[in-house]
Structures are given as C-alpha cells and as structure tokens.
Amino acid sequence: MQIHVVSQGDSLYTIASTYGTTIDALVNANELDTPNQLVVGQALVIPIAGQFYFVQPGDSLYTIAQRFGMSYQELARVNNISINGILPVGLRLYIPQGPRPEIISNAYIEPLGGTVSEALENAARKNAPYLSYLAPFSYQVNRDGSLNAPPLNDFKQIADANNASLMMVVTNLEEGAFSAELGHIIVTVQAVQNTLLDNIVNTARQVGFSDVHFDFEFLPPEDRDAYNTFLATAKERLSQEGLLMSTALAPKTSATQEGAWYEAHDYAAHGAVADFVVLMTYEWGYSGGPPMAVSPLDQVRRVVEYALTEMPSNKILLGQNLYGYDWTLPYEPGGEYARAVSPQQAIALARQYNASIEYDTTAQAPHFNYWDEEGNEHEVWFEDARSIQAKFDLIKELNLRGISYWKLGLAFPQNWLLLQDNFTIAKDDEA
C-alpha cells in the first residue's frame, strides 16, 4: 500500500499512471466524492501490493533497504538492478509487502440519544471485518450496583458475522459525566461490588460478551488502592466465568503524574491484573482547548514508553482517535467549543475554502487554516493516511498488542485499508 501526498498540478490520472493503478481504484479506496477536485497536501492511499520508493539525494541501496527492513541484495534483485550501480535521483524502486504482525483491534461505538442510528449501525457493519472487538459504549453503573444498558440493536449479530467479539464497557458515567462520587462508591462499598459483579456476569452470559472492560475515570486520588483491589476481585470472578478483563487508562507519563484524570490509575497494578489495557492516547487537542493535534506522535510515544516500564508490551492497546477538530480563532479559554470533524469532512472543508493542507512532522499530523463566510478564521487538525501510518509504525516498533479506536461513526477509509495492509487482525478466540 502506497501513500501519496497531492502536489500542485496532480490529477487522479497522473497519480494512477505513476503507480500503475486506475482512477477507479483510487476513487474507491479513498471514497472520493469529488475526484476532479483534489486538495494540495491531501494524503491518498494507493491500493497496490507493496509500494514504490523514489530515490532521493544521498540515498543508497543500503540505506533504502534498511529503511524498509530488507537486505540491499534483495532490493537490487527485486528491481533487477546492479548492487554496485549508481542510483539516479527520482528512480522508482519497488518495495514488496513486508510481514504483517498479528494484533488485536478494538473500536468503541457510542449510540447517542438512547437509539442506534442507521448510520452508526452501517459503520459497525462496514468496519467489523477489521476488528477483534466491537465495544458498545457503555453500561453505566448505578449507585446500587445495577446497570443501565446501552442500546445494542444488531451489534451482536454484526460481530458474530465478522468473527469478532463483543466487549462489555462498564463506566462510572452519571448524568452524562464521569462521577468521582459514583466511582468512590463502586470501589469502596462491598455490597455494591457484589451486586455489580453479579449483574456483569449475568449480562455477559445473556448477551454474549467475551471481555469486560472497566473505564472508570476521574476517581478520587485516594481511591487508587481501592480501585486496584476492586480490579483484582473482579478479575478473579470474571476468570471463573471464562471472561477476559481489560481496563482503560488515562495517558500518563510517570507514576506520580498529578491531576484528577490520572492519579487513581495505577499502570503497574492494571498491567499485572488485566488481560490487556487501552491507553487513551488522544485528546491533547480537545474541543475546549487550544488548537493542536488530537494525538501528537511525540506525546503518544512518551505515554507508551512510560507504560512499557510498568507492564509488558503484549498487554498494551494504543488508543487512537478517528476524528479531528475545527477551532474558530482566536481561541479563548471557556469560549466557543471546537467542532468535531471526520478526516473526510476535514478534506471537504479544505477543498471548500481552497486551503492547502500542511503536515507537522513532530506531531505527525495534518492541519490547515481557512476563513469562513463571516470572516472568521478557523484552524483544523485531523488524521490522515500519514498520521495513522505513523501510529502503526509505533505499534510495530514497540511490539504492542494492538490498537483501540474512539470511536466508530466518522468516515476515515484510509485507516481501515492501512490497518489491513500493516497487520493481521486476530479474530474471536484468537484475540
């Protein structure tokens, strides 16, 4: 699979000719609704086996081969060139498909308003082939240990049809927000825990969940040990029932990191007791904050590298957003919230307002600015093929267990093509 960044003067015809594919293949792979109006800086996925590399100044067979994890002798053989010849700048070399490590992939799916929209159910059907787990968000715990269930519609049938498992997400959400008070009751009151675990087990049996996923956020810092004890108790009970247990962890970079989101989340304890964890490595750029990348690679790497000091790599799922934000400038704390946009919507905005897309190589994220009809300046940060490939490269480099997406329902076709190209997705009991 190839990633091509659109330059001034590019057309689908010239791009297809460069890579030996067809215009229709490009349109279908990238779900282009205006194929004759490409945006400068737009990243396209080229659906070919392997990829091409164009020789740059200073390149050698050795450095190119090293970059793609192969020997220079093999690179020369594949391209029918001499190992001692001079490489002219611009020469197109073919790089064959490398090995695809096996990972697990999860995606949360959040029905809003108490119903599952047709669009959301279609998103589940479309993307379930690429998933090990489908995670309806969420079962909300009440103060007596009972559960409020999300609407599930055909999620179970969709998962079964695609050999995926259902993940039971359990949260301390109350009246639309994570509740520290509710969380404190859950992890400290034994009677509530007993009722909760009974209800979880019964629900998992009835619905057919394979994994129970605790996403308890903004717990009081003093409840850190109580949460650890609760998880150990839950793990013992769930294991007896043949269920896996996973947790969601706030993106920490040290064990002593302060803040309401972080302090009760003990990486070492979760790593010891859970079957796997999801690192919530997103929302550096968030709707109420200043414009920036949602999941900048440099910050994501810091979180993962800390996590690896507390738990083995084969327990870590990298959290990944499927969205970006459109901020109205100037940003003012407490002012107007940014609007969430899908990668496809971001491209449409850039096209509508004739904006060129730039790419931040530190954050590994695309962005652009535009002026709307009312004269307001906007700044947009989002995800594209380059940014998601950078996350896939990190997963491979650090040998992580897999990836977890927040959340289905926003169109990002390049992600799913590249996920399948980079990895073999473990399915059902293989996960």
PADODO-627393 format. One record per residue (C-alpha): y, x, z. Coordinates in Angstrom, 1 decimal. Layout:
REM PADODO-627393
@py = Y | px = X | pz = Z .
...
This chain:
REM PADODO-627393
@py = 0.0 | px = 0.0 | pz = 0.0 .
@py = 3.4 | px = 1.3 | pz = -1.0 .
@py = 6.9 | px = 0.7 | pz = 0.5 .
@py = 9.8 | px = 0.8 | pz = -2.0 .
@py = 13.4 | px = 0.6 | pz = -1.0 .
@py = 15.6 | px = -1.1 | pz = -3.6 .
@py = 18.3 | px = 1.1 | pz = -5.1 .
@py = 21.3 | px = 0.1 | pz = -7.2 .
@py = 20.1 | px = -0.8 | pz = -10.7 .
@py = 16.5 | px = -1.6 | pz = -9.6 .
@py = 14.7 | px = -4.6 | pz = -11.0 .
@py = 11.3 | px = -6.0 | pz = -10.5 .
@py = 10.4 | px = -4.9 | pz = -14.0 .
@py = 11.4 | px = -1.2 | pz = -13.3 .
@py = 9.7 | px = -1.2 | pz = -9.9 .
@py = 6.5 | px = -2.7 | pz = -11.3 .
@py = 6.5 | px = -0.2 | pz = -14.1 .
@py = 7.0 | px = 2.7 | pz = -11.6 .
@py = 4.0 | px = 1.8 | pz = -9.6 .
@py = 1.7 | px = 0.4 | pz = -12.2 .
@py = 1.6 | px = -3.2 | pz = -11.0 .
@py = 3.0 | px = -6.5 | pz = -12.2 .
@py = 6.1 | px = -8.6 | pz = -11.4 .
@py = 4.0 | px = -11.5 | pz = -10.3 .
@py = 2.2 | px = -9.2 | pz = -7.8 .
@py = 5.5 | px = -8.1 | pz = -6.3 .
@py = 6.8 | px = -11.7 | pz = -6.1 .
@py = 3.7 | px = -13.0 | pz = -4.4 .
@py = 3.3 | px = -10.1 | pz = -2.0 .
@py = 6.9 | px = -10.2 | pz = -0.8 .
@py = 7.3 | px = -14.0 | pz = -1.2 .
@py = 10.5 | px = -13.5 | pz = -3.2 .
@py = 12.3 | px = -16.8 | pz = -3.7 .
@py = 15.0 | px = -15.2 | pz = -5.9 .
@py = 13.1 | px = -12.4 | pz = -7.7 .
@py = 16.0 | px = -11.6 | pz = -10.0 .
@py = 18.4 | px = -11.0 | pz = -7.1 .
@py = 17.2 | px = -8.0 | pz = -5.2 .
@py = 19.3 | px = -6.6 | pz = -2.3 .
@py = 20.2 | px = -2.9 | pz = -2.2 .
@py = 18.4 | px = -1.5 | pz = 0.7 .
@py = 15.7 | px = -4.2 | pz = 0.8 .
@py = 12.2 | px = -2.9 | pz = 1.5 .
@py = 9.4 | px = -4.2 | pz = -0.7 .
@py = 5.7 | px = -3.9 | pz = -0.3 .
@py = 3.9 | px = -2.8 | pz = -3.4 .
@py = 0.4 | px = -4.2 | pz = -3.4 .
@py = -1.6 | px = -1.3 | pz = -4.7 .
@py = -4.6 | px = 0.6 | pz = -3.3 .
@py = -3.3 | px = 3.8 | pz = -1.7 .
@py = 0.2 | px = 4.8 | pz = -2.5 .
@py = 2.3 | px = 7.1 | pz = -4.6 .
@py = 4.5 | px = 10.0 | pz = -3.4 .
@py = 7.3 | px = 11.5 | pz = -5.4 .
@py = 7.7 | px = 15.3 | pz = -4.9 .
@py = 10.9 | px = 16.2 | pz = -3.0 .
@py = 12.7 | px = 19.6 | pz = -2.9 .
@py = 10.9 | px = 22.0 | pz = -0.7 .
@py = 7.5 | px = 20.2 | pz = -0.9 .
@py = 4.2 | px = 22.0 | pz = -1.4 .
@py = 0.7 | px = 20.7 | pz = -1.8 .
@py = 0.0 | px = 21.8 | pz = 1.7 .
@py = 3.0 | px = 20.0 | pz = 3.3 .
@py = 2.4 | px = 16.8 | pz = 1.4 .
@py = -1.3 | px = 16.8 | pz = 2.2 .
@py = -0.6 | px = 17.5 | pz = 5.8 .
@py = 1.8 | px = 14.5 | pz = 5.9 .
@py = -0.9 | px = 12.2 | pz = 4.7 .
@py = -3.8 | px = 13.6 | pz = 6.7 .
@py = -5.8 | px = 15.1 | pz = 3.9 .
@py = -6.6 | px = 18.6 | pz = 2.6 .
@py = -4.4 | px = 20.2 | pz = -0.1 .
@py = -7.6 | px = 20.8 | pz = -2.2 .
@py = -8.4 | px = 17.1 | pz = -2.1 .
@py = -4.8 | px = 16.2 | pz = -3.0 .
@py = -5.0 | px = 18.5 | pz = -6.0 .
@py = -8.4 | px = 17.2 | pz = -7.1 .
@py = -7.3 | px = 13.5 | pz = -6.9 .
@py = -4.2 | px = 14.2 | pz = -9.0 .
@py = -6.0 | px = 16.6 | pz = -11.4 .
@py = -3.5 | px = 19.5 | pz = -10.8 .
@py = -3.9 | px = 23.1 | pz = -10.0 .
@py = -3.7 | px = 24.2 | pz = -6.4 .
@py = -1.6 | px = 27.1 | pz = -7.5 .
@py = 0.7 | px = 25.3 | pz = -9.8 .
@py = 4.4 | px = 24.6 | pz = -9.3 .
@py = 5.2 | px = 21.1 | pz = -8.2 .
@py = 8.2 | px = 19.8 | pz = -10.2 .
@py = 10.6 | px = 17.6 | pz = -8.1 .
@py = 10.0 | px = 14.0 | pz = -8.9 .
@py = 6.4 | px = 14.4 | pz = -9.8 .
@py = 4.4 | px = 11.3 | pz = -8.9 .
@py = 1.3 | px = 12.1 | pz = -6.8 .
@py = -1.3 | px = 9.5 | pz = -5.9 .
@py = -2.3 | px = 9.3 | pz = -2.2 .
@py = -5.7 | px = 7.5 | pz = -1.7 .
@py = -6.2 | px = 5.0 | pz = 1.0 .
@py = -7.0 | px = 6.7 | pz = 4.3 .
@py = -9.3 | px = 5.5 | pz = 7.1 .
@py = -8.4 | px = 2.2 | pz = 8.8 .
@py = -9.0 | px = 2.4 | pz = 12.6 .
@py = -10.1 | px = -0.8 | pz = 14.3 .
@py = -7.7 | px = -2.6 | pz = 16.6 .
@py = -7.2 | px = -5.9 | pz = 18.2 .
@py = -4.2 | px = -8.1 | pz = 17.2 .
@py = -2.8 | px = -11.0 | pz = 19.1 .
@py = 0.0 | px = -13.4 | pz = 18.3 .
@py = 1.7 | px = -15.8 | pz = 20.7 .
@py = 2.5 | px = -19.3 | pz = 19.3 .
@py = 5.0 | px = -21.5 | pz = 21.1 .
@py = 5.2 | px = -25.2 | pz = 20.4 .
@py = 8.7 | px = -26.5 | pz = 21.3 .
@py = 9.6 | px = -30.0 | pz = 22.5 .
@py = 6.1 | px = -30.8 | pz = 23.5 .
@py = 4.7 | px = -31.0 | pz = 20.0 .
@py = 3.2 | px = -28.7 | pz = 17.4 .
@py = 5.3 | px = -28.9 | pz = 14.2 .
@py = 3.7 | px = -28.9 | pz = 10.8 .
@py = 5.4 | px = -25.6 | pz = 10.1 .
@py = 4.1 | px = -24.0 | pz = 13.2 .
@py = 0.5 | px = -25.2 | pz = 12.6 .
@py = 0.8 | px = -23.8 | pz = 9.0 .
@py = 1.9 | px = -20.5 | pz = 10.4 .
@py = -1.2 | px = -20.4 | pz = 12.6 .
@py = -3.4 | px = -21.2 | pz = 9.6 .
@py = -1.8 | px = -18.6 | pz = 7.4 .
@py = -1.9 | px = -15.7 | pz = 9.9 .
@py = -5.1 | px = -16.4 | pz = 11.9 .
@py = -7.1 | px = -14.3 | pz = 9.4 .
@py = -5.2 | px = -11.2 | pz = 10.6 .
@py = -5.7 | px = -12.0 | pz = 14.3 .
@py = -8.2 | px = -11.2 | pz = 17.0 .
@py = -6.5 | px = -13.6 | pz = 19.4 .
@py = -4.3 | px = -16.7 | pz = 19.0 .
@py = -2.3 | px = -17.3 | pz = 22.2 .
@py = -0.7 | px = -20.8 | pz = 22.7 .
@py = 2.3 | px = -20.3 | pz = 25.0 .
@py = 1.9 | px = -21.4 | pz = 27.7 .
@py = 0.0 | px = -23.0 | pz = 30.6 .
@py = 2.7 | px = -23.4 | pz = 33.2 .
@py = 1.6 | px = -23.2 | pz = 36.9 .
@py = 2.9 | px = -25.9 | pz = 39.3 .
@py = 3.5 | px = -25.2 | pz = 42.9 .
@py = 0.2 | px = -26.8 | pz = 44.0 .
@py = -1.8 | px = -24.7 | pz = 41.6 .
@py = -2.2 | px = -27.3 | pz = 38.9 .
@py = -1.4 | px = -26.6 | pz = 35.3 .
@py = 0.8 | px = -28.1 | pz = 32.7 .
@py = -0.9 | px = -27.5 | pz = 29.3 .
@py = 0.9 | px = -26.8 | pz = 26.0 .
@py = 0.0 | px = -29.0 | pz = 23.0 .
@py = -2.9 | px = -27.3 | pz = 21.2 .
@py = -3.4 | px = -29.6 | pz = 18.2 .
@py = -5.9 | px = -27.8 | pz = 15.9 .
@py = -5.4 | px = -24.3 | pz = 17.3 .
@py = -9.0 | px = -24.1 | pz = 18.5 .
@py = -10.3 | px = -25.1 | pz = 15.1 .
@py = -8.0 | px = -22.7 | pz = 13.3 .
@py = -9.1 | px = -19.8 | pz = 15.5 .
@py = -12.8 | px = -20.7 | pz = 15.0 .
@py = -12.4 | px = -21.0 | pz = 11.2 .
@py = -11.0 | px = -17.4 | pz = 11.2 .
@py = -13.4 | px = -15.9 | pz = 13.7 .
@py = -10.5 | px = -15.4 | pz = 16.1 .
@py = -10.5 | px = -16.1 | pz = 19.9 .
@py = -8.1 | px = -18.2 | pz = 21.9 .
@py = -6.1 | px = -16.6 | pz = 24.6 .
@py = -5.0 | px = -18.7 | pz = 27.6 .
@py = -1.5 | px = -17.7 | pz = 28.5 .
@py = -0.6 | px = -18.6 | pz = 32.1 .
@py = 3.1 | px = -18.3 | pz = 33.2 .
@py = 5.4 | px = -18.9 | pz = 36.2 .
@py = 7.8 | px = -20.9 | pz = 34.0 .
@py = 9.5 | px = -23.7 | pz = 35.7 .
@py = 12.2 | px = -25.9 | pz = 34.2 .
@py = 12.5 | px = -23.6 | pz = 31.2 .
@py = 12.8 | px = -20.3 | pz = 33.0 .
@py = 10.6 | px = -17.8 | pz = 34.8 .
@py = 10.8 | px = -18.6 | pz = 38.5 .
@py = 10.7 | px = -15.9 | pz = 41.2 .
@py = 10.2 | px = -18.6 | pz = 43.8 .
@py = 7.2 | px = -20.1 | pz = 42.0 .
@py = 5.8 | px = -16.7 | pz = 41.3 .
@py = 6.1 | px = -15.8 | pz = 45.0 .
@py = 4.1 | px = -19.0 | pz = 45.9 .
@py = 1.4 | px = -18.2 | pz = 43.4 .
@py = 0.7 | px = -14.6 | pz = 44.5 .
@py = 1.1 | px = -15.2 | pz = 48.3 .
@py = -0.4 | px = -18.7 | pz = 49.1 .
@py = -4.2 | px = -18.5 | pz = 49.2 .
@py = -4.7 | px = -22.3 | pz = 48.8 .
@py = -2.6 | px = -22.3 | pz = 45.7 .
@py = -4.5 | px = -19.4 | pz = 44.2 .
@py = -7.9 | px = -21.1 | pz = 44.9 .
@py = -6.7 | px = -24.2 | pz = 43.1 .
@py = -5.1 | px = -22.3 | pz = 40.3 .
@py = -8.2 | px = -20.2 | pz = 39.6 .
@py = -10.5 | px = -23.3 | pz = 39.6 .
@py = -8.1 | px = -25.0 | pz = 37.1 .
@py = -8.0 | px = -21.9 | pz = 34.9 .
@py = -11.8 | px = -21.6 | pz = 34.8 .
@py = -12.3 | px = -25.3 | pz = 34.1 .
@py = -9.7 | px = -25.3 | pz = 31.3 .
@py = -11.1 | px = -22.2 | pz = 29.8 .
@py = -14.5 | px = -23.8 | pz = 29.6 .
@py = -13.3 | px = -27.1 | pz = 28.2 .
@py = -11.0 | px = -25.6 | pz = 25.6 .
@py = -13.0 | px = -22.5 | pz = 24.7 .
@py = -10.6 | px = -19.7 | pz = 25.7 .
@py = -12.1 | px = -16.1 | pz = 25.8 .
@py = -9.2 | px = -14.4 | pz = 27.6 .
@py = -6.9 | px = -15.4 | pz = 30.4 .
@py = -3.5 | px = -13.8 | pz = 30.1 .
@py = -1.1 | px = -13.7 | pz = 33.0 .
@py = 2.5 | px = -13.5 | pz = 32.1 .
@py = 4.3 | px = -13.6 | pz = 35.5 .
@py = 7.8 | px = -12.4 | pz = 35.1 .
@py = 10.8 | px = -11.9 | pz = 37.5 .
@py = 8.5 | px = -11.8 | pz = 40.6 .
@py = 10.3 | px = -10.7 | pz = 43.7 .
@py = 10.0 | px = -6.9 | pz = 44.1 .
@py = 8.4 | px = -7.2 | pz = 47.5 .
@py = 5.6 | px = -9.2 | pz = 45.9 .
@py = 4.3 | px = -6.2 | pz = 43.9 .
@py = 1.3 | px = -5.6 | pz = 46.1 .
@py = 0.6 | px = -9.3 | pz = 46.4 .
@py = 0.6 | px = -9.6 | pz = 42.6 .
@py = -1.8 | px = -6.7 | pz = 42.4 .
@py = -4.1 | px = -8.3 | pz = 44.9 .
@py = -4.0 | px = -11.6 | pz = 43.1 .
@py = -4.9 | px = -9.9 | pz = 39.8 .
@py = -7.9 | px = -8.2 | pz = 41.4 .
@py = -9.1 | px = -11.5 | pz = 42.8 .
@py = -8.6 | px = -13.3 | pz = 39.5 .
@py = -10.4 | px = -10.6 | pz = 37.6 .
@py = -13.5 | px = -10.9 | pz = 39.9 .
@py = -13.6 | px = -14.6 | pz = 39.5 .
@py = -13.0 | px = -14.6 | pz = 35.7 .
@py = -15.6 | px = -11.9 | pz = 35.1 .
@py = -18.2 | px = -14.0 | pz = 36.9 .
@py = -17.4 | px = -16.7 | pz = 34.3 .
@py = -17.7 | px = -14.3 | pz = 31.3 .
@py = -13.9 | px = -14.3 | pz = 30.7 .
@py = -11.7 | px = -11.4 | pz = 29.9 .
@py = -8.3 | px = -10.9 | pz = 31.7 .
@py = -5.1 | px = -9.5 | pz = 30.3 .
@py = -1.5 | px = -9.2 | pz = 31.5 .
@py = 2.0 | px = -8.9 | pz = 30.1 .
@py = 4.1 | px = -6.0 | pz = 31.3 .
@py = 7.8 | px = -5.5 | pz = 31.2 .
@py = 8.8 | px = -2.4 | pz = 29.3 .
@py = 9.2 | px = 0.3 | pz = 32.0 .
@py = 9.7 | px = 4.0 | pz = 31.5 .
@py = 8.9 | px = 5.0 | pz = 35.1 .
@py = 7.1 | px = 3.7 | pz = 38.2 .
@py = 10.4 | px = 3.5 | pz = 40.1 .
@py = 12.4 | px = 1.6 | pz = 37.5 .
@py = 14.7 | px = -0.9 | pz = 39.2 .
@py = 15.5 | px = -4.4 | pz = 38.1 .
@py = 14.2 | px = -7.9 | pz = 38.6 .
@py = 12.1 | px = -7.8 | pz = 35.5 .
@py = 10.4 | px = -4.5 | pz = 36.3 .
@py = 9.7 | px = -3.8 | pz = 40.0 .
@py = 6.8 | px = -6.1 | pz = 40.6 .
@py = 4.9 | px = -4.9 | pz = 37.5 .
@py = 2.7 | px = -2.0 | pz = 38.6 .
@py = 1.4 | px = -0.3 | pz = 35.5 .
@py = -1.3 | px = 1.7 | pz = 37.3 .
@py = -2.7 | px = -1.4 | pz = 39.0 .
@py = -2.7 | px = -3.5 | pz = 35.9 .
@py = -4.3 | px = -0.7 | pz = 33.9 .
@py = -7.0 | px = -0.4 | pz = 36.5 .
@py = -7.9 | px = -4.1 | pz = 36.8 .
@py = -7.1 | px = -5.8 | pz = 33.4 .
@py = -9.2 | px = -5.6 | pz = 30.3 .
@py = -6.0 | px = -4.9 | pz = 28.4 .
@py = -2.3 | px = -5.3 | pz = 28.7 .
@py = 0.6 | px = -6.3 | pz = 26.4 .
@py = 3.7 | px = -4.1 | pz = 26.7 .
@py = 6.7 | px = -6.3 | pz = 26.0 .
@py = 8.3 | px = -3.6 | pz = 23.9 .
@py = 11.1 | px = -5.7 | pz = 22.4 .
@py = 14.5 | px = -7.4 | pz = 23.3 .
@py = 16.6 | px = -4.2 | pz = 23.7 .
@py = 18.7 | px = -6.1 | pz = 21.2 .
@py = 18.7 | px = -9.7 | pz = 22.5 .
@py = 20.6 | px = -12.9 | pz = 21.9 .
@py = 23.0 | px = -12.4 | pz = 24.8 .
@py = 23.5 | px = -8.7 | pz = 24.5 .
@py = 25.4 | px = -6.4 | pz = 22.1 .
@py = 24.1 | px = -5.8 | pz = 18.6 .
@py = 21.3 | px = -3.3 | pz = 18.3 .
@py = 17.7 | px = -3.1 | pz = 17.1 .
@py = 15.4 | px = -5.5 | pz = 18.9 .
@py = 12.6 | px = -2.9 | pz = 19.3 .
@py = 14.1 | px = 0.6 | pz = 18.5 .
@py = 11.3 | px = 3.0 | pz = 18.0 .
@py = 12.7 | px = 5.7 | pz = 20.2 .
@py = 12.8 | px = 3.3 | pz = 23.2 .
@py = 9.4 | px = 1.8 | pz = 22.4 .
@py = 7.9 | px = 5.3 | pz = 22.4 .
@py = 9.4 | px = 6.1 | pz = 25.8 .
@py = 7.7 | px = 3.0 | pz = 27.3 .
@py = 4.3 | px = 3.7 | pz = 25.7 .
@py = 4.4 | px = 7.4 | pz = 26.7 .
@py = 5.0 | px = 6.3 | pz = 30.3 .
@py = 2.3 | px = 3.7 | pz = 30.1 .
@py = -0.2 | px = 6.4 | pz = 29.0 .
@py = 0.4 | px = 8.3 | pz = 32.2 .
@py = -0.8 | px = 5.2 | pz = 34.2 .
@py = -3.6 | px = 3.8 | pz = 32.0 .
@py = -5.9 | px = 4.7 | pz = 29.1 .
@py = -4.7 | px = 4.1 | pz = 25.6 .
@py = -7.5 | px = 1.7 | pz = 24.8 .
@py = -6.1 | px = -0.8 | pz = 27.2 .
@py = -2.6 | px = -1.0 | pz = 25.6 .
@py = -1.4 | px = -3.5 | pz = 23.0 .
@py = 2.0 | px = -2.7 | pz = 21.6 .
@py = 4.4 | px = -5.7 | pz = 21.8 .
@py = 6.2 | px = -6.4 | pz = 18.5 .
@py = 8.8 | px = -8.9 | pz = 17.5 .
@py = 8.7 | px = -10.9 | pz = 14.3 .
@py = 12.4 | px = -11.7 | pz = 14.3 .
@py = 15.9 | px = -10.2 | pz = 14.4 .
@py = 19.3 | px = -11.4 | pz = 15.4 .
@py = 22.6 | px = -12.3 | pz = 13.7 .
@py = 25.6 | px = -11.5 | pz = 16.0 .
@py = 29.1 | px = -12.7 | pz = 15.5 .
@py = 31.6 | px = -9.9 | pz = 16.1 .
@py = 33.4 | px = -8.9 | pz = 18.2 .
@py = 30.6 | px = -9.0 | pz = 20.8 .
@py = 31.9 | px = -10.3 | pz = 24.2 .
@py = 29.6 | px = -10.4 | pz = 27.3 .
@py = 29.0 | px = -14.0 | pz = 28.2 .
@py = 30.3 | px = -15.1 | pz = 24.8 .
@py = 28.5 | px = -16.6 | pz = 21.8 .
@py = 24.8 | px = -16.0 | pz = 21.6 .
@py = 23.3 | px = -14.3 | pz = 18.6 .
@py = 21.2 | px = -16.4 | pz = 16.2 .
@py = 17.5 | px = -15.5 | pz = 15.8 .
@py = 16.6 | px = -14.9 | pz = 12.1 .
@py = 13.3 | px = -14.1 | pz = 10.4 .
@py = 13.1 | px = -11.0 | pz = 8.2 .
@py = 13.1 | px = -13.3 | pz = 5.2 .
@py = 16.2 | px = -15.1 | pz = 6.4 .
@py = 17.9 | px = -11.7 | pz = 7.0 .
@py = 17.3 | px = -10.7 | pz = 3.4 .
@py = 18.7 | px = -14.0 | pz = 2.2 .
@py = 21.8 | px = -13.5 | pz = 4.3 .
@py = 22.4 | px = -10.1 | pz = 2.9 .
@py = 21.9 | px = -11.5 | pz = -0.6 .
@py = 24.2 | px = -14.5 | pz = 0.0 .
@py = 27.1 | px = -12.3 | pz = 1.3 .
@py = 26.5 | px = -9.4 | pz = -1.1 .
@py = 25.7 | px = -6.9 | pz = 1.7 .
@py = 23.8 | px = -3.7 | pz = 1.3 .
@py = 21.1 | px = -3.1 | pz = 3.9 .
@py = 21.2 | px = 0.2 | pz = 5.8 .
@py = 18.5 | px = 1.8 | pz = 7.9 .
@py = 18.8 | px = 3.5 | pz = 11.3 .
@py = 16.4 | px = 6.4 | pz = 11.3 .
@py = 16.4 | px = 6.8 | pz = 15.1 .
@py = 15.8 | px = 3.2 | pz = 15.9 .
@py = 13.7 | px = 2.9 | pz = 12.7 .
@py = 15.3 | px = -0.5 | pz = 12.0 .
@py = 17.3 | px = -2.1 | pz = 9.1 .
@py = 20.7 | px = -3.6 | pz = 9.7 .
@py = 23.8 | px = -4.8 | pz = 7.8 .
@py = 27.2 | px = -6.4 | pz = 8.3 .
@py = 28.8 | px = -9.3 | pz = 6.5 .
@py = 31.9 | px = -11.6 | pz = 6.6 .
@py = 31.3 | px = -15.4 | pz = 6.6 .
@py = 33.4 | px = -18.1 | pz = 5.0 .
@py = 35.5 | px = -18.5 | pz = 8.2 .
@py = 36.5 | px = -14.8 | pz = 8.1 .
@py = 34.1 | px = -13.8 | pz = 11.0 .
@py = 32.3 | px = -10.5 | pz = 10.8 .
@py = 28.6 | px = -10.5 | pz = 11.6 .
@py = 26.1 | px = -7.8 | pz = 12.4 .
@py = 22.4 | px = -8.3 | pz = 11.7 .
@py = 19.4 | px = -6.3 | pz = 12.9 .
@py = 15.9 | px = -7.3 | pz = 11.9 .
@py = 12.5 | px = -5.9 | pz = 10.9 .
@py = 11.2 | px = -4.9 | pz = 7.5 .
@py = 8.2 | px = -3.0 | pz = 6.0 .
@py = 9.6 | px = 0.4 | pz = 7.1 .
@py = 10.2 | px = -0.6 | pz = 10.7 .
@py = 6.8 | px = -2.2 | pz = 11.1 .
@py = 5.0 | px = 0.7 | pz = 9.4 .
@py = 6.7 | px = 3.0 | pz = 12.0 .
@py = 5.1 | px = 0.9 | pz = 14.8 .
@py = 1.8 | px = 1.0 | pz = 13.1 .
@py = 2.1 | px = 4.8 | pz = 12.8 .
@py = 2.8 | px = 5.0 | pz = 16.5 .
@py = -0.3 | px = 2.9 | pz = 17.3 .
@py = -2.4 | px = 5.3 | pz = 15.3 .
@py = -0.7 | px = 8.4 | pz = 16.6 .
@py = -1.3 | px = 7.4 | pz = 20.3 .
@py = -4.6 | px = 5.7 | pz = 19.6 .
@py = -3.6 | px = 2.3 | pz = 21.2 .
@py = -5.9 | px = -0.7 | pz = 21.4 .
@py = -3.7 | px = -2.8 | pz = 19.2 .
@py = -0.7 | px = -5.0 | pz = 18.7 .
@py = 0.7 | px = -8.3 | pz = 20.1 .
@py = 3.3 | px = -10.3 | pz = 18.2 .
@py = 6.0 | px = -12.5 | pz = 19.7 .
@py = 5.9 | px = -15.0 | pz = 18.0 .
@py = 4.4 | px = -16.9 | pz = 15.0 .
@py = 6.7 | px = -19.2 | pz = 13.0 .
@py = 9.1 | px = -16.8 | pz = 11.5 .
@py = 8.3 | px = -15.5 | pz = 8.0 .
@py = 7.5 | px = -11.8 | pz = 7.6 .
@py = 4.9 | px = -11.5 | pz = 4.8 .
@py = 5.2 | px = -7.7 | pz = 4.6 .
@py = 4.0 | px = -7.3 | pz = 8.2 .
@py = 0.6 | px = -9.0 | pz = 7.5 .
@py = -0.1 | px = -7.1 | pz = 4.3 .
@py = 0.7 | px = -3.8 | pz = 6.0 .
@py = -1.3 | px = -4.7 | pz = 9.1 .
@py = -4.4 | px = -5.3 | pz = 7.0 .
@py = -3.8 | px = -2.2 | pz = 5.0 .
@py = -3.4 | px = 0.0 | pz = 8.1 .
@py = -6.2 | px = -1.4 | pz = 10.3 .
@py = -9.5 | px = -3.2 | pz = 10.5 .
@py = -8.9 | px = -6.2 | pz = 12.8 .
@py = -11.6 | px = -6.7 | pz = 15.4 .
@py = -12.8 | px = -10.3 | pz = 15.4 .
@py = -14.2 | px = -12.7 | pz = 18.0 .
@py = -16.7 | px = -11.0 | pz = 20.4 .
@py = -16.0 | px = -7.6 | pz = 18.7 .
@py = -12.5 | px = -7.7 | pz = 20.3 .
